[in-house]
Amino acid sequence: MADGGWNVRRTGERWRAPYGSDPFASRGRLIPESPSPTRTDFQRDRDRIVHSAAFRRLKHKTQVFVHHEGDHYRTRLTHTLEVSQIARALARALGLDEDLAEALALAHDLGHTPFGHTGEDALHACMAEHGGFDHNAQALRLVTRLERRYATFDGLNLTWETLEGLVKHNGPLLTRDGRPTPHYAASGIPVAITEYNAVNDLELATLAGPEAQVAALADDIAYDAHDLDDGLRADLFRLDDLAEVPFLAGLLDEIRRTYPGLERSRVVHELARRVITRFVEDVIVEAERRLSALQPADAVAIRHASAPVVAFSAAMAAADRDIKTFLFARMYRHPGVMAVRRRAASIVEDLFATFRRDPTRMPEEWSAGLSGSDDPRTPRRVADFIAGMTDNYAVSQHRRLFPETPDLHWVIWPGLEG
Protein backbone atom coordinates (compact mmCIF):
# COMPACT_ATOMS: atom_id res chain seq x y z
CA MET A 1 0.00 0.00 0.00
CA ALA A 2 1.65 3.23 -1.20
CA ASP A 3 0.77 5.24 1.88
CA GLY A 4 1.94 2.53 4.22
CA GLY A 5 -1.60 2.05 5.49
CA TRP A 6 -1.43 5.02 7.86
CA ASN A 7 -4.70 6.60 6.64
CA VAL A 8 -6.81 3.45 6.41
CA ARG A 9 -9.87 3.78 8.66
CA ARG A 10 -10.44 0.67 10.76
CA THR A 11 -13.82 -0.39 12.17
CA GLY A 12 -14.92 1.99 14.92
CA GLU A 13 -12.49 4.81 14.14
CA ARG A 14 -13.83 8.36 13.84
CA TRP A 15 -14.23 10.30 10.65
CA ARG A 16 -16.43 13.17 9.48
CA ALA A 17 -18.17 13.25 6.14
CA PRO A 18 -18.63 16.59 4.31
CA TYR A 19 -22.32 16.61 5.29
CA GLY A 20 -21.55 16.16 9.00
CA SER A 21 -21.79 19.23 11.22
CA ASP A 22 -18.37 20.84 11.59
CA PRO A 23 -17.76 22.29 15.07
CA PHE A 24 -15.19 24.67 13.59
CA ALA A 25 -17.89 26.09 11.29
CA SER A 26 -20.58 26.34 13.96
CA ARG A 27 -23.00 29.27 13.81
CA GLY A 28 -21.83 29.96 17.33
CA ARG A 29 -23.44 30.98 20.60
CA LEU A 30 -25.94 33.76 21.25
CA ILE A 31 -23.45 35.27 23.71
CA PRO A 32 -19.94 35.08 22.21
CA GLU A 33 -17.30 33.25 24.23
CA SER A 34 -13.62 32.60 23.76
CA PRO A 35 -12.92 29.17 22.26
CA SER A 36 -11.61 26.35 24.41
CA PRO A 37 -8.00 25.28 23.74
CA THR A 38 -8.85 21.62 24.41
CA ARG A 39 -12.46 21.03 23.33
CA THR A 40 -14.63 21.78 20.31
CA ASP A 41 -17.78 23.84 20.77
CA PHE A 42 -19.94 20.70 20.53
CA GLN A 43 -17.85 18.96 23.18
CA ARG A 44 -18.35 21.96 25.45
CA ASP A 45 -22.11 21.78 24.85
CA ARG A 46 -22.12 18.13 25.84
CA ASP A 47 -20.12 18.83 28.99
CA ARG A 48 -22.37 21.72 30.03
CA ILE A 49 -25.42 19.50 29.66
CA VAL A 50 -23.87 16.72 31.75
CA HIS A 51 -22.96 19.18 34.53
CA SER A 52 -26.39 20.84 34.59
CA ALA A 53 -28.79 20.43 37.51
CA ALA A 54 -31.54 19.43 35.08
CA PHE A 55 -29.47 16.49 33.85
CA ARG A 56 -28.80 15.24 37.39
CA ARG A 57 -32.51 15.34 38.19
CA LEU A 58 -33.21 12.82 35.40
CA LYS A 59 -31.94 10.14 37.78
CA HIS A 60 -35.16 10.38 39.80
CA LYS A 61 -37.66 11.06 37.04
CA THR A 62 -39.92 8.29 35.81
CA GLN A 63 -39.68 6.71 32.40
CA VAL A 64 -42.80 4.49 32.55
CA PHE A 65 -42.81 3.09 36.09
CA VAL A 66 -42.39 5.23 39.17
CA HIS A 67 -38.74 4.94 40.10
CA HIS A 68 -39.17 3.13 43.41
CA GLU A 69 -40.91 0.10 41.91
CA GLY A 70 -37.56 -1.60 41.42
CA ASP A 71 -33.90 -0.91 40.76
CA HIS A 72 -33.91 -2.52 37.32
CA TYR A 73 -36.52 -0.34 35.58
CA ARG A 74 -35.43 2.59 33.45
CA THR A 75 -35.49 6.17 34.65
CA ARG A 76 -35.16 9.22 32.43
CA LEU A 77 -31.43 9.15 33.10
CA THR A 78 -30.82 5.54 32.14
CA HIS A 79 -33.01 6.03 29.06
CA THR A 80 -30.99 9.11 28.15
CA LEU A 81 -27.70 7.23 28.47
CA GLU A 82 -29.00 4.44 26.24
CA VAL A 83 -30.11 6.97 23.63
CA SER A 84 -26.68 8.59 23.81
CA GLN A 85 -24.90 5.30 23.20
CA ILE A 86 -27.05 4.51 20.16
CA ALA A 87 -26.72 8.04 18.81
CA ARG A 88 -22.93 7.91 18.99
CA ALA A 89 -22.88 4.55 17.20
CA LEU A 90 -25.06 5.86 14.38
CA ALA A 91 -23.14 9.12 14.09
CA ARG A 92 -19.83 7.30 13.87
CA ALA A 93 -21.06 4.93 11.19
CA LEU A 94 -22.49 7.78 9.08
CA GLY A 95 -19.55 10.16 9.43
CA LEU A 96 -21.41 12.72 11.54
CA ASP A 97 -20.15 14.69 14.52
CA GLU A 98 -20.40 12.27 17.44
CA ASP A 99 -20.12 14.96 20.09
CA LEU A 100 -23.06 16.94 18.72
CA ALA A 101 -25.14 13.77 18.39
CA GLU A 102 -24.26 12.88 21.98
CA ALA A 103 -25.08 16.38 23.26
CA LEU A 104 -28.50 16.25 21.62
CA ALA A 105 -29.20 12.77 22.99
CA LEU A 106 -28.21 13.84 26.49
CA ALA A 107 -30.40 16.96 26.34
CA HIS A 108 -33.49 15.59 24.63
CA ASP A 109 -35.41 14.77 27.84
CA LEU A 110 -34.27 17.65 30.07
CA GLY A 111 -37.71 19.28 29.91
CA HIS A 112 -39.69 16.28 31.12
CA THR A 113 -41.77 16.56 34.29
CA PRO A 114 -41.90 14.11 37.19
CA PHE A 115 -44.04 11.00 36.57
CA GLY A 116 -43.23 10.68 32.89
CA HIS A 117 -45.78 11.66 30.24
CA THR A 118 -48.45 11.57 32.94
CA GLY A 119 -46.90 14.62 34.58
CA GLU A 120 -46.58 16.40 31.25
CA ASP A 121 -50.23 15.75 30.35
CA ALA A 122 -51.39 16.96 33.76
CA LEU A 123 -49.23 20.09 33.64
CA HIS A 124 -50.33 20.85 30.08
CA ALA A 125 -53.98 20.71 31.22
CA CYS A 126 -53.22 22.99 34.17
CA MET A 127 -51.53 25.47 31.81
CA ALA A 128 -54.23 25.31 29.13
CA GLU A 129 -55.15 28.99 29.57
CA HIS A 130 -51.53 30.10 29.92
CA GLY A 131 -49.82 28.75 26.81
CA GLY A 132 -49.82 25.05 27.69
CA PHE A 133 -46.79 22.92 28.51
CA ASP A 134 -44.48 21.17 26.05
CA HIS A 135 -41.39 19.25 27.18
CA ASN A 136 -39.30 20.28 24.15
CA ALA A 137 -40.11 23.94 24.82
CA GLN A 138 -39.30 23.37 28.49
CA ALA A 139 -35.93 21.90 27.57
CA LEU A 140 -35.22 25.09 25.61
CA ARG A 141 -36.24 27.21 28.63
CA LEU A 142 -33.89 25.21 30.81
CA VAL A 143 -30.83 25.59 28.60
CA THR A 144 -31.48 29.24 27.70
CA ARG A 145 -32.95 30.69 30.91
CA LEU A 146 -33.60 28.48 33.94
CA GLU A 147 -30.14 27.04 34.55
CA ARG A 148 -28.39 29.82 36.46
CA ARG A 149 -24.81 28.73 37.03
CA TYR A 150 -22.55 30.87 34.87
CA ALA A 151 -21.24 34.31 35.79
CA THR A 152 -22.09 36.13 32.57
CA PHE A 153 -25.29 34.52 31.26
CA ASP A 154 -28.41 32.56 32.18
CA GLY A 155 -28.85 29.09 30.75
CA LEU A 156 -26.00 27.14 29.21
CA ASN A 157 -25.34 29.35 26.16
CA LEU A 158 -25.25 26.34 23.84
CA THR A 159 -24.36 26.52 20.16
CA TRP A 160 -26.97 27.20 17.49
CA GLU A 161 -26.70 23.62 16.21
CA THR A 162 -27.47 22.10 19.61
CA LEU A 163 -30.41 24.44 20.25
CA GLU A 164 -31.80 23.83 16.77
CA GLY A 165 -31.60 20.08 17.18
CA LEU A 166 -33.17 20.23 20.63
CA VAL A 167 -36.17 22.22 19.43
CA LYS A 168 -36.61 20.09 16.29
CA HIS A 169 -36.32 16.73 18.06
CA ASN A 170 -39.65 15.72 16.50
CA GLY A 171 -39.03 17.47 13.19
CA PRO A 172 -39.81 20.94 11.78
CA LEU A 173 -42.30 23.07 13.72
CA LEU A 174 -43.47 25.07 10.71
CA THR A 175 -44.33 24.12 7.15
CA ARG A 176 -42.36 25.71 4.35
CA ASP A 177 -45.11 28.35 3.97
CA GLY A 178 -44.92 29.26 7.67
CA ARG A 179 -47.92 27.39 9.14
CA PRO A 180 -47.59 25.22 12.26
CA THR A 181 -47.04 21.53 11.47
CA PRO A 182 -49.86 19.12 12.45
CA HIS A 183 -48.44 18.55 15.94
CA TYR A 184 -48.80 22.27 16.70
CA ALA A 185 -51.79 23.07 14.48
CA ALA A 186 -54.27 23.26 17.36
CA SER A 187 -52.12 24.75 20.13
CA GLY A 188 -49.66 26.80 18.09
CA ILE A 189 -45.89 26.92 18.56
CA PRO A 190 -45.03 27.09 22.29
CA VAL A 191 -44.33 30.64 23.48
CA ALA A 192 -40.91 29.68 24.87
CA ILE A 193 -39.83 28.65 21.39
CA THR A 194 -41.29 31.65 19.54
CA GLU A 195 -39.79 34.09 22.05
CA TYR A 196 -36.33 32.59 21.77
CA ASN A 197 -36.59 32.21 18.02
CA ALA A 198 -37.20 35.95 17.74
CA VAL A 199 -33.69 36.64 19.04
CA ASN A 200 -31.90 33.61 17.59
CA ASP A 201 -33.53 32.21 14.46
CA LEU A 202 -33.54 28.40 14.66
CA GLU A 203 -35.14 28.05 11.19
CA LEU A 204 -38.26 26.28 12.42
CA ALA A 205 -39.48 25.40 8.92
CA THR A 206 -36.45 23.33 7.91
CA LEU A 207 -35.49 19.81 8.87
CA ALA A 208 -33.10 19.35 11.77
CA GLY A 209 -29.43 18.77 11.08
CA PRO A 210 -28.18 15.20 10.57
CA GLU A 211 -26.96 14.72 14.16
CA ALA A 212 -30.39 15.74 15.50
CA GLN A 213 -32.02 13.26 13.12
CA VAL A 214 -29.70 10.59 14.53
CA ALA A 215 -30.65 11.49 18.12
CA ALA A 216 -34.36 11.28 17.30
CA LEU A 217 -34.04 7.80 15.76
CA ALA A 218 -31.85 6.67 18.66
CA ASP A 219 -34.65 7.75 21.01
CA ASP A 220 -37.15 5.57 19.14
CA ILE A 221 -34.79 2.58 19.11
CA ALA A 222 -34.05 2.86 22.83
CA TYR A 223 -37.75 3.17 23.66
CA ASP A 224 -38.66 0.06 21.68
CA ALA A 225 -35.93 -2.08 23.22
CA HIS A 226 -36.05 -1.04 26.86
CA ASP A 227 -39.83 -0.75 27.17
CA LEU A 228 -40.11 -4.33 25.95
CA ASP A 229 -37.47 -5.28 28.53
CA ASP A 230 -39.17 -3.38 31.36
CA GLY A 231 -42.61 -4.68 30.44
CA LEU A 232 -41.40 -8.27 30.48
CA ARG A 233 -39.59 -7.74 33.80
CA ALA A 234 -42.81 -6.37 35.29
CA ASP A 235 -44.88 -9.29 33.96
CA LEU A 236 -47.18 -6.94 32.09
CA PHE A 237 -47.06 -9.38 29.17
CA ARG A 238 -45.48 -12.73 28.32
CA LEU A 239 -42.76 -13.53 25.86
CA ASP A 240 -45.30 -15.54 23.87
CA ASP A 241 -47.49 -12.44 23.60
CA LEU A 242 -44.81 -10.82 21.46
CA ALA A 243 -45.81 -13.17 18.63
CA GLU A 244 -48.44 -10.50 17.85
CA VAL A 245 -45.57 -8.48 16.38
CA PRO A 246 -44.09 -10.34 13.36
CA PHE A 247 -40.68 -8.66 13.72
CA LEU A 248 -40.39 -9.73 17.37
CA ALA A 249 -41.75 -13.21 16.64
CA GLY A 250 -38.96 -13.68 14.12
CA LEU A 251 -36.31 -12.61 16.60
CA LEU A 252 -37.66 -14.94 19.29
CA ASP A 253 -37.67 -17.87 16.85
CA GLU A 254 -34.08 -17.04 15.95
CA ILE A 255 -33.03 -16.95 19.62
CA ARG A 256 -34.77 -20.23 20.45
CA ARG A 257 -33.25 -21.99 17.45
CA THR A 258 -29.78 -20.73 18.28
CA TYR A 259 -30.03 -21.27 22.06
CA PRO A 260 -32.61 -24.00 22.76
CA GLY A 261 -33.61 -24.14 26.43
CA LEU A 262 -32.12 -20.72 27.24
CA GLU A 263 -33.42 -19.34 30.54
CA ARG A 264 -36.07 -16.63 30.33
CA SER A 265 -33.93 -13.74 31.65
CA ARG A 266 -31.28 -14.40 28.99
CA VAL A 267 -33.92 -14.67 26.27
CA VAL A 268 -35.26 -11.26 27.29
CA HIS A 269 -31.79 -9.72 27.13
CA GLU A 270 -31.04 -11.38 23.78
CA LEU A 271 -34.29 -10.00 22.43
CA ALA A 272 -33.53 -6.43 23.57
CA ARG A 273 -30.02 -6.44 22.14
CA ARG A 274 -31.19 -7.89 18.82
CA VAL A 275 -33.92 -5.27 18.55
CA ILE A 276 -31.31 -2.55 18.96
CA THR A 277 -28.87 -4.21 16.56
CA ARG A 278 -31.42 -4.73 13.78
CA PHE A 279 -32.78 -1.19 14.04
CA VAL A 280 -29.30 0.38 14.12
CA GLU A 281 -28.11 -1.65 11.14
CA ASP A 282 -31.28 -0.78 9.23
CA VAL A 283 -30.88 2.95 9.91
CA ILE A 284 -27.28 2.88 8.69
CA VAL A 285 -28.19 1.14 5.41
CA GLU A 286 -31.25 3.34 4.79
CA ALA A 287 -29.39 6.56 5.65
CA GLU A 288 -26.52 5.65 3.34
CA ARG A 289 -29.03 4.98 0.56
CA ARG A 290 -30.69 8.36 1.08
CA LEU A 291 -27.40 10.19 1.38
CA SER A 292 -26.20 8.59 -1.86
CA ALA A 293 -29.34 9.79 -3.62
CA LEU A 294 -29.21 13.31 -2.17
CA GLN A 295 -25.42 13.82 -2.39
CA PRO A 296 -25.49 16.67 0.18
CA ALA A 297 -22.47 18.96 0.13
CA ASP A 298 -22.95 19.95 3.76
CA ALA A 299 -25.34 19.85 6.71
CA VAL A 300 -27.28 22.80 5.30
CA ALA A 301 -28.28 20.70 2.29
CA ILE A 302 -29.66 18.05 4.65
CA ARG A 303 -31.74 20.67 6.49
CA HIS A 304 -33.27 21.82 3.21
CA ALA A 305 -33.95 18.33 1.83
CA SER A 306 -37.53 17.22 1.21
CA ALA A 307 -37.31 14.36 3.73
CA PRO A 308 -35.00 13.27 6.56
CA VAL A 309 -31.87 11.42 5.50
CA VAL A 310 -31.68 9.46 8.77
CA ALA A 311 -34.67 7.15 8.83
CA PHE A 312 -35.91 3.58 9.05
CA SER A 313 -36.54 1.60 5.90
CA ALA A 314 -40.22 1.03 5.08
CA ALA A 315 -40.10 -2.48 6.55
CA MET A 316 -38.43 -1.36 9.77
CA ALA A 317 -40.72 1.64 10.10
CA ALA A 318 -43.62 -0.83 10.04
CA ALA A 319 -41.91 -2.93 12.73
CA ASP A 320 -41.43 0.20 14.85
CA ARG A 321 -45.14 1.06 14.54
CA ASP A 322 -46.12 -2.51 15.42
CA ILE A 323 -43.94 -2.50 18.55
CA LYS A 324 -45.32 0.85 19.70
CA THR A 325 -48.90 -0.29 19.09
CA PHE A 326 -48.25 -3.42 21.16
CA LEU A 327 -46.62 -1.45 23.99
CA PHE A 328 -49.39 1.15 24.01
CA ALA A 329 -52.06 -1.51 24.54
CA ARG A 330 -50.15 -3.90 26.80
CA MET A 331 -47.93 -1.56 28.82
CA TYR A 332 -48.80 2.14 28.71
CA ARG A 333 -52.53 1.38 29.08
CA HIS A 334 -52.16 -1.59 31.43
CA PRO A 335 -54.67 -1.28 34.33
CA GLY A 336 -51.89 -1.23 36.92
CA VAL A 337 -49.95 1.48 35.09
CA MET A 338 -53.11 3.52 34.47
CA ALA A 339 -54.07 3.41 38.15
CA VAL A 340 -50.68 4.84 39.11
CA ARG A 341 -50.94 7.43 36.32
CA ARG A 342 -54.23 8.77 37.69
CA ARG A 343 -52.80 9.10 41.18
CA ALA A 344 -49.60 10.73 39.91
CA ALA A 345 -51.62 13.21 37.83
CA SER A 346 -53.58 14.22 40.92
CA ILE A 347 -50.32 15.09 42.71
CA VAL A 348 -49.29 17.44 39.87
CA GLU A 349 -52.77 18.99 39.74
CA ASP A 350 -52.84 19.57 43.49
CA LEU A 351 -49.40 21.14 43.52
CA PHE A 352 -50.20 23.45 40.62
CA ALA A 353 -53.47 24.63 42.16
CA THR A 354 -51.81 25.31 45.52
CA PHE A 355 -48.80 27.20 44.17
CA ARG A 356 -50.92 29.06 41.63
CA ARG A 357 -53.21 30.28 44.41
CA ASP A 358 -50.36 31.17 46.77
CA PRO A 359 -46.91 31.44 45.14
CA THR A 360 -45.27 32.09 48.52
CA ARG A 361 -45.69 28.38 49.28
CA MET A 362 -42.92 27.74 46.76
CA PRO A 363 -39.28 28.22 47.80
CA GLU A 364 -38.21 31.85 47.72
CA GLU A 365 -36.03 31.41 44.64
CA TRP A 366 -39.22 30.56 42.73
CA SER A 367 -41.66 32.97 44.39
CA ALA A 368 -39.32 35.98 44.47
CA GLY A 369 -40.71 38.99 42.63
CA LEU A 370 -44.21 37.60 42.13
CA SER A 371 -47.03 39.82 43.40
CA GLY A 372 -49.45 36.93 43.96
CA SER A 373 -51.95 34.78 42.13
CA ASP A 374 -52.95 37.65 39.82
CA ASP A 375 -49.40 38.20 38.60
CA PRO A 376 -49.37 37.09 34.93
CA ARG A 377 -45.96 35.50 35.47
CA THR A 378 -47.20 33.18 38.22
CA PRO A 379 -48.61 30.25 36.15
CA ARG A 380 -45.43 29.82 34.12
CA ARG A 381 -43.24 30.18 37.19
CA VAL A 382 -45.27 27.47 38.92
CA ALA A 383 -45.02 25.23 35.85
CA ASP A 384 -41.24 25.73 35.74
CA PHE A 385 -40.99 24.77 39.42
CA ILE A 386 -43.12 21.65 39.10
CA ALA A 387 -41.51 20.54 35.82
CA GLY A 388 -38.10 20.54 37.47
CA MET A 389 -39.20 18.29 40.32
CA THR A 390 -38.11 14.69 40.63
CA ASP A 391 -40.74 12.08 41.48
CA ASN A 392 -39.49 12.00 45.08
CA TYR A 393 -39.56 15.76 45.49
CA ALA A 394 -43.07 16.08 44.04
CA VAL A 395 -44.34 13.46 46.50
CA SER A 396 -42.56 15.14 49.42
CA GLN A 397 -43.99 18.54 48.48
CA HIS A 398 -47.47 17.06 48.33
CA ARG A 399 -47.02 15.46 51.76
CA ARG A 400 -45.91 18.82 53.13
CA LEU A 401 -49.00 20.58 51.83
CA PHE A 402 -51.76 17.97 52.07
CA PRO A 403 -52.99 15.63 54.83
CA GLU A 404 -53.08 12.66 52.42
CA THR A 405 -50.88 11.85 49.46
CA PRO A 406 -51.75 9.17 46.88
CA ASP A 407 -49.76 5.93 47.10
CA LEU A 408 -47.86 5.42 43.87
CA HIS A 409 -46.96 1.79 44.48
CA TRP A 410 -48.82 -0.76 42.45
CA VAL A 411 -49.19 -4.52 42.66
CA ILE A 412 -47.93 -6.56 39.72
CA TRP A 413 -50.62 -8.92 38.59
CA PRO A 414 -49.56 -12.50 39.41
CA GLY A 415 -49.60 -15.47 37.14
CA LEU A 416 -47.93 -14.01 34.07
CA GLU A 417 -44.87 -16.02 33.14
CA GLY A 418 -42.75 -16.13 30.05
N, C-alpha and C positions, 0 to 999 in steps of 0.2 A: 504494500500500500504506500503510495508516493508520500503521503503526509505522515507516515509512521503510525497512523492510527490515533493520533492525539486528539482529533476533533470528531471521532465517532461517538455518537450518543448511545449509551447503553440503557437498557430498560430501567426506568425509574429516575433517570437524570433529568434535570430541569432545562427547559428551553422556552423561548417565547416566539410565537409566530407573529408575523406582521400585523395581524388583526387582534392580537392580544393587547390589553391596556398597558401602556408604557408609563411606569411611575415617574419617569424623567420628563414626560410630556403631559403630566397631569394638568387639569384646569385649575388646580390649586385650592387654597382654602379661602373662605370668606374673609378671615382676618389673616393677613400675611404673617408668616413666621420664617425665621431663618431655617435653612435645611439642616438635617441631622448629618453629621460626618460618618455615621455608622449604619443608618437605616434609611430605606426608601420611604417616601411619603405613605405608601400603602402599608408598609410594615409598622409605621408609627400609628396609623389608624387602628390597625389590629391591636397593638399594644394598649392604646388608650381605651379601647372597648373592653379588653380583658381586665384592666385595672379600674373600671368604672364600678360604682356602687350598684347600678342597675344590673350589671352582669352577675355580680355576686349574689344578688337576690334571686336569680333564677334557680339556685340550688334548692330553694324551699317554695317553688311555685309548681303547681300541679301541671302535669301533661294531660292525663286522662283520669287517673285515680288520685285521690288526695294522698299527699306524700307519706302519711304515717301508716298507710295500709300495708306496707312492707318495704324492705330495703332494696328489693330487686326491681321494682317498677320504675319506669322512667320519670324524671322530673324535667322541667324546662331546661335545666342545665345539661343533664345527660343527653337529652334530645339534641340540644345545640351542639354539643361536642361530636355527636355522631354525624350531624349534618356537615360540620366542619371537615371531618375526616373524608367524607364522600366528596365534598366540594373540591378539596385539594387534589384528590385522586383524578377527578374529571378534568380539572384545570391543567394538571400536569400532562395528562394524555393529549389534550387538545392544544397545548402550547399557549395557554392563557397565563395571566399573572396569578400565581398561587396565593400570594399574600392578600391581594384584593378579594379573591374568591373566599379566602378564609375570613377576612374581616367582615364581609357581608353575611357569611354563614353565622358567625358569632354574634352579629348584631340583629339578626332577623326577628328574634322573639323578645327583644328588650322591652317592647311596649305592652306585653301581655300582662293581664291582671292576675290576682290570685284566683285559684279555682278554675284554671283553664278557660275554655271558651264559655263556660257557664258564667264566670265573672264578667267577661267581656259583654255577653248578651245582657246581663243584668245592668251593668253600668251604662250601656248604650241606651237601654230603656229609660233609666233614670235621667239621662242627659238628652232625651228626645227633643225637649224644647230649648236646648242650649247648644245645639250643634252636633249632638250625638257623640259617640266614642268609637274610635277605630284604632286597632293596635298598631298598624303601620304608621298612622299619624302620631300616635303616642310615642313610638320609637323615635320619630323625628324630633318631637318636643324634648325628649330626654337628651339626645345627643347635640341639640342646638340651644337648649335653654335650661333644662332642669338639673342637669349635672353641674354642680358649682364647686369646682375643685381647683381650677387654674387661676393664676393671678390676674391675667389680662383679658379673660373672656369667660362667658357662660357657655355651658355645653362642652363638647370635646373638640370643636373646630376641625371636623373631619374634612377630607378632600371632597371635591365636587363628585368624583366618581363613586365614592362610598355612599354619599347622601343620595345620589340619583338611584343607585342600585337598591338602597334601603326603601325608598319611597315606591319604586316600581317592582317590588318583590313579586307582585301578582300581575305584572304587565303594565302597559300604558294606562294612565288615568283619563286621558282625553283621546277622542278620535282625531284623525288628521284635520277635520274641519272645526275642532275646538269644542265639541260636545262631550260631556262626561260619558265614559264607557259604561256598559250595562251595569257593572257592579255599583257604580256611583250615580246611575241615572235618577233614582228616586231621592236619594239623600244629598246629592251634590258632593263635590270634592271637600274633604274635611278642611275646616278653617285653618288648622295648624299647618297644613300643606300649602294652601293658597297664600297664607301670610308669608311663609318662608320663601315660597317661590317668587313672590313679588320682589324680594331683595337678592335672590340668587336663583336664577332661572334653571330649573332641573329638566326642562324640555319634556313636559308631562305627556305630550302626544307621540313621542317616539318610543320605540322599544328600549328596554334596558340594555346596558352593555353586556358583552359575552360573559363576564365573570358573574354578574348578577343573574343571568339566565342559568348558569351552572348552579349557583346557590339555591335558586328556586327549585330546580329539578332534584338536587340533593335533599331538599326538605321533603319532597314527595316520596323519594326512595326511602329515606329514614322512617317516615311515618308508616309506610306500608310494612316494612320489616319489623319495626319494634312494637307497633300496635298489635300485630299478629302474635308476637312473642309474649307481650304483656297479657293479651286476652287469653292465650293458652295457659299461662302461669296462673291466672285468676280463675280458671275453669269456667269462663264465660261461654266457651264453645269447645268442642272436641276436635282432635286432629281429623277425624273422619268427616266432620262437618265441612272441612275445607275443600272437599270434593265438589262442592257447589261452584267453585272457581276453577275452571279448566287449567289455567296456568299453574295454580298451586297443586292441583291433583297430579299434574305431570311431574312436578318436582318431588312430591311425596312418593310417587311410584319409583322415581329414579333413586331416591334415598333408600327405599326398602329393597330394591333390587341389588343395590351396591352393598348395603349393610343389613342383611336380613337379621332380624331379632334385636336390632339396636334399641337400647332403652329409650323411653319416651323423652327424657330431658335432652338427650343428644340428638334425637330426631328433630325436636323443636329448634335447637341451635343450628343444625344443618339446614333446616328450612329457611331460617332467617338469613343465614349467610349466603345461601344460594339465591334468595330473592334479591339481595343487594347486588351480588355478582352479576346476575342476568340483566338487571336494570342498568347497572353501570356500563356493562359491555354494550348493551343496546344503544344507550345514549351516545357513546363514543362513535359507534359505527354510523348512526343516523346523523350526528353532528358533522362528522367528516364528509358524509354524502352531501349535506346541505351547504357546507363550506365550499366544497369542490364546485357545486353548481353556482354559488353566489360569487366566489372569488373576491372576497372583500379585501380592500387594500389596507384597511385599518378598522379600529373599533367603531368609528363613526359610521362607516358603511353598514355595519351590523345593526346599529341603532336605527338606521333609516331603511332597513330591509322590510319587505312586506310580511314576513313571518319570522319567528324566532329561529336561530340557527341551532340552538341547543334544545333538543326535544326528543321525546320517545318516538320510535317507529309507530306506524298505525297499529300493528299487532300488540306492541307493548303498551301503547296508550289504552287499548281495550282491556288489557290485563290490569292496568292501574285502576281503571274505572270499576272493574269487577271486584277487585280487592276492597276498594273504598265502599262500594255498595254493600259488600258482605260485612265489613266492619261497622258501617253505620247501623245496620239492622241488628247485628249480634253483639256489638260492644257499646257503641255510643248511645244506643237506645235500649240497652239492657235494663230491665226493671230495677236491679240493684244500683246501677250507675245513675239512672234517672232519679231515683229517690234521693241519692246524695246530691245530685245537681240541684234539685228543688230546695233542699236545705241550705246549700252553699249560696244559692241566689238570694235567699232571704237574708243571709248575713250581709251581703253587699247592699241590698236594698235598705236594710235597717241602718247601716253605717252612713249611707249617703243621706238619708232623710234626717238623721240626727245632726250630722256636720253641716248640712245645708241650712238647717233651722238655726243652729248655733255654732258658727265657725270657731268660737273660742274653745270648743271641746276638742279641737285638733291641737297638736303641739304648736308652740308659738312660731316656729319657723314656717309653718303652713298657714297659720291664721294672721300673721303679722300684716298690718296694713289694710285688712278688710274691715269695712264699716258695719258688717252684719249680714243678715240673710238677704237684704235688699241690694247689696252690693253686686253689680253685674259680673264681677270677677269671681264671686264665691262658688258658683256651680263648677266652673272649670278647675278652680283650685282644689275643691273637694275631690273631683274626679282624678286629678293628678295624685293626690295623697292616697286615695284608695288603690289606684292602679299600681302604685309602687309597692304596695303591701305584699308580703309573703303570705302563704296560707296561715302559718302559725300566728303572724302578727294580726291578721284580720280577725281570727278567732279570739285572740287575747283582747283586742280592742272591743269586740262585741261583748265579751264577758265583763269588761270594765264598765260598760254602759248599760247593759241589760241584765235583768235578774235571771233569765234563762237563755242559753245559747244552744242552737241545734247541734246534735251529735252527728258528726260527719263520718263515723265508722259505719261500715255496712257488712252484712254477713254474706259470704260467698255461698251460693246455692250448692248444696252437697250432691254427690252422685254423678257428677260429670267427670268422666275419665277419658283419657286419650286412647 
